Amino acid sequence: MPEESTSLQRLYDSNDEEGDENSKHRFHCKINRKRLVSKLFYLFYFSAFGSLWPYLSLYFKQLFLSPRQLGILVAVRSLVQFVFTPVWGALADRFNKSKLVLLLGLSAWLISTFSLAIIPIGEQPKACYEMNSLSLSLYQNSSSHHNNVTRLSTRARAMKAPNGKRRASKQSYESVFGTSRFLPWALSFFSREYEPKESTKLTESTFPDIKLHPSPEKISDSSRLFVFMLCITLIGQIFASPTQCLADTATLQILAEDCHEYGKQAFWGSVGYGMTAFIVGTAISGKKTLNPCSGEMDINYIPCFYVFAFYMVAALIVASRFRFNPVDHSQCKETAVGGLKVLKNFDYAFFLFIVFYCGTAFGFIQTFLFWHLRELGSPQILFGLIILTNSTAEVVIYLLSERLLRNIGHFRVMYLGLLCYALRFFYYSYCSRPWLFLPIELIQGITTAALWSSFVSHVGAVPGVATTLQGLVNGFYTGLGYASGGLLGGVMVHEFGTSTAFLVFGELTLIVLFVFIIVNNVRHTEESKSKISLQTINKADDFY
């Protein structure tokens, strides 16, 4: 009996050990460490961009960059990415240094983007010094109205003199900011900021003459500030351009035959982007400082650069765990030539034009929507809510994209996306209340996720050249299209204003939609007639 009980106990112990091993094995199967690297990379990488990228145009606006200058910066970044991404990809494949190029690109993102916050202040708009001196006299002497009027009139007469204008304005500016003028912007974030006392009350009588307050002009295209930003953007993007492409390549190699599960990895990028943008945007919304140049209360966006640096460093550490497989170059030339031959087909050439235009529309909205809302007086918290709404809509549509494409088809999804783009443009043009912009952002999922899914799925059906066409779609959408949206939109906003620019883009979108529908219907009709004629000829041959 004791021997039997002992044997039974050993059997139970062995079963328990096997069960523990099976449970551990299942746990490791559910949490795939190789795929976890991709998930964490997309989470940290897009969280970095979500913390800064949506608010970068607002940051430039507070530095008195013009819409045209902002469009140039966006266009340069996208065009450089379009040109240098295949160059770096070819070099990485040729020498099997994909991991090194990826780490170099992430380091370039970190250094170049953070450098935008540490350029020393070197130039201000023309009207800035006058605004500083006038605002100082108001705040420092608000207790005595008569002294204010006397000092304002005296200061105004002094500034009209050619010799005393620069000296008086310089002294007043330095008396406010002290030595912080000579500190980089990111370092001056820790220095003491000038804010008026709570007891200070400004009334209409405090401002004796509105003409004494000239409106601050935009800095010139030849200013050192804009030239430095342009050089940093250009040099940084040359090295940072292949980052996402190489990360996608490593992810697809990890997935191997399960490449259809790519969306489950990139899904974490949308989650990180939306959540980080909302949290950071809400956190900085409570801290405002007076801008002496414009007389407005500005948001301090410097913390966004620090959050960007933190997440980019995390992405750099995770990316060091990627493993790249050696590339087989035996069929690369034939695939590339086959992809270029497909472009001779009118259908695919016109399809790439639609991809280009959708990228242009997307780039224009991403660059100037928040610019337009700030001009309408939007609070900072609304920007975070808009990004959160956009990300939620994109995630939902990505999950439903397969069913949507199967039920209504690729081209009808493109029709729907262009129609929603037109609706957004007209709504932005005529709506004047910032909080009413929030409901229309729900269709961001259709204009972004649904359209992109239809593009990728459509070119993926072409046998033998799907990879080449996928590269062309990426280049025309995120490269040429996004650059054109920033550059063309910047010129239009600079010349006509944001409302008129949105209206023009809405009309262009409707024209492109109608031409797209007509072209597809005409081509479909011609193909149907040719098939019918071929069937008739074949039947006649069979009869004879």
Beta strands, then each sheet from edge to edge (+ up, - down):
strand 1: 288-290
strand 2: 297-299
sheet 1: 1+ 2-
end
